[in-house]
Amino acid sequence: MTNNMHGEHSRPGRIEVVCGSMFSGKTEELIRRMKRAKFAKQRVEIFKPSIDVRYSDEDVVSHDHNAIPSTPIESSSSILLLSSDIDVVGIDEAQFLDSHLPDVCNELANRGVRVIVAGLDMDYKGIPFGPIPALCAIADEVTKVHAICVKCGALAYVSHRLVENDKRVLLGETQEYEPLCRECYQKAIKGEL
């Protein structure tokens, strides 16, 4: 066990999940934690699914345009191959990765690596998304962040899709999605908004 800046004891190997809807600050929080680890002179590596090319082919970029260099990957098994001698592993947009991601994160944490994962916990229909629910179950710490509902100002519940498209994975921005609270989302899917 080691002491952190606040004098608290921390285990070196752990899994931290940052989840929530779009526009809630998940990537921003991931970048913040990774930059703090770099500042503490820890060896860090951040990964993202290669399909996420919204702002950059390689960097992880938040909606506020904060960025950090990353390694695009096709599958979660690549993380194990590319993270030897790393103290902290960051994974952005984890909902787009395969179902083996929880096993990969467990293996890293059991080796003493701090793993920080960010991703959508639900898709645009409010259905649990990809490996995020399983990661929340095995995580040492889960942080649920919230956007603000664009209709009423309450805490957002889900990323409501604004365009007609039934594909589960549709990369997008404010033209394609809006954060809505539970009540406004129910009204939107009934055509009342």
Helices and strands as residue ranges (DSSP letters): E 2-3, E 9-10, E 14-20, H 26-39, E 44-49, E 60-61, E 67-68, E 71-73, H 77-82, E 88-91, G 94-96, H 101-110, E 114-120, H 132-138, E 141-145, E 158-161, E 177-180, H 182-189
